[in-house]
């Protein structure tokens, strides 16, 4: 059984203050920060630290697709990095250059270890006897990303109708940030825009996965149909389904429209008990069509 991260204990200890619970993802969902972070912070460091300069064009395209436009959008940085390596190793353009993509073998073992998928989790995993060059490079990579995010990402406002939605919910639901972003970055962004006071809890990567966040903070403390996760990625949907709670999608590319619909319509349905069922299913069906599992370079290679 996976040990519960020490950082997650506040989630376990949390007791409901209202009849409903709403978890809200941060990057790309509440805040329009996802493209900036990926294109300006994550991807340049991925190319630099993992030595992908000879195939930078393909590394950039692959990393952007995985993290922004595919079914892996919003995934924790470690499995997302491994997915980028896997896809790069399969690309004919990369093979033609004779370039050896990092295997990610040690990273995969870390991901599967049960340690929190964070800098602290990786440091603890290394200290437990897993002294591997790939892990040390991973530590350099994640630190470089967080440092550049801190220096780069500022004054990025929430999407329209995020503030109005949390204000509408605050007297009826306990609100929590549910994210795979580092806690320090979450805290900085939510405080900067005056949204932190509305949140009963903030959960980042140090507290476990999004599924664990929901399990620790909400599952069994509220009826399942009184728990809602708002997210912009299929991983968010999978987390909600794994815990058997409700999900509201923020559609990539139509975030403002999704939040308006939540504020004007879906929020009331959730609170009055008419959200689950056909209405939720229709929203999820629309959402699932937006994120592909076939990379565009594979689609280009298919015969017409």
C-alpha positions in Angstrom: 0.0 0.0 0.0 1.3 3.4 -1.0 2.3 5.5 2.0 0.4 8.8 2.4 2.7 11.8 1.9 3.2 13.7 5.1 2.2 16.9 3.2 -1.2 15.4 2.6 -2.2 15.2 6.3 -4.1 18.5 6.2 -6.3 17.0 3.5 -7.1 14.0 5.6 -7.7 16.1 8.7 -10.1 18.4 6.9 -13.7 18.4 8.0 -16.6 19.7 5.9 -17.9 23.2 6.7 -20.6 23.2 3.9 -22.8 20.6 2.3 -20.9 20.5 -1.0 -17.3 20.2 -2.1 -15.7 21.6 -5.3 -12.2 20.9 -6.4 -10.7 23.2 -9.0 -7.6 22.6 -11.1 -5.3 25.6 -11.6 -3.1 25.7 -14.7 -5.1 26.0 -17.9 -8.3 25.6 -15.9 -8.6 28.5 -13.5 -5.7 30.5 -14.8 -4.5 31.0 -18.4 -0.9 30.0 -17.5 -0.6 26.7 -19.2 0.8 27.7 -22.5 3.2 30.3 -21.0 4.6 27.7 -18.5 5.0 25.0 -21.1 6.4 27.0 -24.0 8.6 29.4 -22.0 9.6 27.3 -18.9 9.1 23.6 -19.3 10.1 23.0 -22.9 13.3 25.1 -23.1 14.6 23.4 -19.9 13.6 20.0 -21.3 15.6 20.6 -24.5 18.6 22.1 -22.6 18.9 19.7 -19.6 18.1 16.5 -21.4 20.4 17.3 -24.4 17.7 17.4 -27.0 19.3 20.3 -29.0 20.0 18.2 -32.1 16.3 17.4 -32.4 14.9 20.5 -30.8 12.3 21.1 -33.5 10.8 17.6 -32.9 11.2 17.8 -29.1 9.4 21.1 -29.0 6.5 19.8 -31.2 6.2 16.6 -29.2 6.3 18.3 -25.8 3.8 20.9 -26.8 1.4 18.2 -28.1 1.7 16.0 -25.1 1.3 18.8 -22.5 -1.2 21.1 -24.2 -3.2 19.4 -27.0 -3.4 15.6 -26.2 -5.1 13.3 -23.8 -2.1 13.7 -21.6 -2.7 17.5 -21.2 -2.4 18.4 -17.5 -0.5 15.3 -16.5 2.1 15.5 -13.8 5.4 16.6 -15.2 7.2 13.3 -14.6 4.9 10.9 -16.6 4.5 13.7 -19.2 8.3 13.9 -19.6 8.5 10.1 -20.0 5.7 10.2 -22.6 7.6 12.8 -24.6 10.7 10.6 -24.5 8.7 7.6 -25.7 7.1 9.5 -28.6 10.4 11.1 -29.7 12.1 7.7 -29.8 9.4 6.5 -32.2 9.6 9.4 -34.6 11.1 8.6 -38.0 12.8 12.0 -38.1 14.6 11.3 -34.9 15.6 7.8 -35.9 16.9 9.2 -39.2 19.3 11.5 -37.3 20.6 8.6 -35.3 19.8 10.4 -32.1 19.5 8.4 -28.9 16.6 9.7 -26.8 16.8 9.3 -23.0 15.2 6.0 -22.0 13.5 7.3 -18.8 14.0 3.9 -17.2 15.0 5.3 -13.8 12.2 8.0 -14.0 9.6 5.3 -14.7 10.8 3.4 -11.6 10.4 6.6 -9.6 6.9 7.3 -10.9 5.9 3.8 -10.0 7.5 3.9 -6.6 4.7 5.5 -4.6 6.9 8.5 -3.7 5.2 11.9 -4.2 5.7 13.0 -7.8 7.5 16.2 -6.8 11.0 17.5 -6.1 10.8 16.5 -2.5 9.6 13.0 -3.5 12.4 12.6 -5.9 15.0 13.7 -3.3 13.6 11.2 -0.9 13.6 8.4 -3.5 17.2 9.1 -4.4 18.2 9.2 -0.7 16.5 5.8 -0.2 19.2 4.2 -2.3 18.3 5.0 -5.9 21.4 6.8 -6.9 21.1 7.2 -10.7 22.4 9.9 -13.1 19.1 10.1 -14.8 17.4 10.9 -11.4 19.9 13.6 -10.6 19.3 15.1 -14.0 15.6 15.0 -13.3 16.2 16.9 -10.1 18.2 19.6 -12.0 15.3 19.7 -14.6 12.5 20.2 -12.1 14.4 22.8 -10.1 15.2 24.7 -13.3 11.5 24.7 -14.3 10.3 25.9 -11.0 12.9 28.7 -10.9 12.0 29.9 -14.3 8.3 29.7 -13.6 8.8 31.9 -10.5 10.7 34.4 -12.6 8.4 34.3 -15.7 4.8 33.7 -14.7 3.2 36.7 -13.1 0.2 39.0 -13.5 -1.7 36.1 -15.3 -5.3 36.6 -14.3 -7.9 33.9 -13.9 -10.2 33.2 -16.8 -13.4 35.3 -16.9 -16.2 33.9 -14.5 -13.7 32.1 -12.3 -13.9 34.7 -9.6 -17.7 35.0 -10.0 -18.1 31.3 -9.7 -16.1 30.8 -6.5 -17.9 33.8 -5.0 -21.2 32.1 -5.9 -20.1 28.9 -4.3 -18.3 30.1 -1.2 -21.4 30.0 1.1 -22.5 26.6 -0.1 -19.4 24.6 -0.8 -15.9 23.9 0.5 -13.5 24.8 -2.2 -10.1 23.3 -2.9 -7.3 23.8 -5.5 -6.6 20.3 -7.0 -3.4 20.5 -9.0 -0.1 18.8 -10.0 1.7 22.1 -9.8 4.2 22.8 -7.0 2.4 24.2 -4.0 4.6 27.3 -3.9 3.6 28.3 -7.4 -0.1 27.6 -6.6 0.0 29.7 -3.5 1.7 32.6 -5.3 -0.8 32.7 -8.1 -4.0 32.3 -6.1 -2.8 34.9 -3.5 -1.7 37.3 -6.2 -5.2 37.5 -7.6 -7.1 37.5 -4.3 -8.6 34.1 -4.8 -6.8 32.2 -2.0 -9.2 33.4 0.7 -12.1 31.6 -1.0 -10.2 28.2 -0.9 -10.5 26.0 2.2 -7.5 24.0 0.9 -4.8 24.0 -1.7 -3.3 20.8 -2.9 -0.2 20.6 -5.1 2.0 17.8 -6.4 3.6 17.4 -2.9 0.3 16.1 -1.6 -0.1 13.3 -4.1 -2.1 12.8 -7.2 -5.4 14.5 -8.0 -7.2 11.3 -7.3 -5.5 11.2 -3.9 -6.4 14.8 -3.2 -10.1 13.9 -3.7 -9.8 10.7 -1.7 -8.1 12.4 1.2 -10.1 15.6 1.4 -13.6 14.7 0.2 -14.4 11.1 -0.4 -16.7 9.7 2.3 -17.1 13.1 3.9 -19.8 14.2 1.5 -22.3 12.3 -0.6 -20.6 11.4 -4.0 -23.1 13.6 -5.9 -22.1 16.6 -3.7 -18.5 16.4 -4.8 -17.4 18.0 -8.1 -14.1 18.4 -9.7 -13.6 21.1 -12.3 -10.7 20.4 -14.8 -9.4 20.9 -18.3 -7.7 17.6 -18.9 -8.7 14.0 -19.4 -6.5 13.2 -16.3 -8.9 15.3 -14.3 -11.9 13.4 -15.6 -10.1 10.1 -14.9 -9.4 11.2 -11.3 -13.1 12.1 -10.8 -14.3 8.8 -12.2 -11.8 6.9 -10.1 -13.3 8.3 -7.0 -16.9 8.2 -8.4 -17.6 11.9 -8.1 -18.9 14.5 -10.6 -16.8 16.3 -13.2 -17.3 19.6 -14.9 -15.0 20.2 -18.0 -13.3 23.4 -18.9 -12.9 23.0 -22.7 -9.4 23.8 -23.9 -9.6 26.8 -26.3 -13.0 27.7 -24.9 -12.2 28.3 -21.3 -14.1 31.6 -20.8 -17.2 30.1 -22.4 -16.9 27.0 -20.2 -16.7 29.1 -17.0 -19.6 31.3 -18.1 -21.7 28.2 -18.6 -20.7 26.9 -15.2 -21.5 30.2 -13.5 -24.8 30.7 -15.3 -26.1 27.1 -15.5 -24.0 24.2 -14.3 -23.3 25.5 -10.9 -27.0 25.8 -10.1 -27.6 22.3 -11.4 -24.9 20.9 -9.2 -26.3 22.6 -6.1 -30.0 21.6 -6.8 -29.2 18.0 -7.7 -29.9 18.1 -11.5 -26.3 18.0 -12.7 -25.6 14.2 -12.7 -26.9 12.1 -15.5 -27.6 13.2 -19.0 -26.5 16.8 -18.5 -23.0 15.9 -17.2 -22.7 13.2 -19.8 -23.3 15.6 -22.6 -20.7 18.0 -21.4 -18.1 15.2 -21.0 -18.8 13.9 -24.5 -18.2 17.3 -26.0 -15.0 17.6 -23.9 -13.6 14.2 -24.8 -13.7 15.1 -28.5 -11.2 18.0 -28.0 -8.1 16.0 -26.9 -6.6 13.5 -29.2 -4.5 10.4 -28.6 -3.0 10.5 -32.1 -0.1 12.9 -32.6 -0.4 15.2 -35.6 2.9 13.9 -37.2 1.3 10.4 -37.2 -1.8 11.8 -38.8 0.3 13.5 -41.5 1.9 10.2 -42.2 -1.3 8.4 -42.8 -2.4 7.9 -46.5 -5.3 10.1 -47.6 
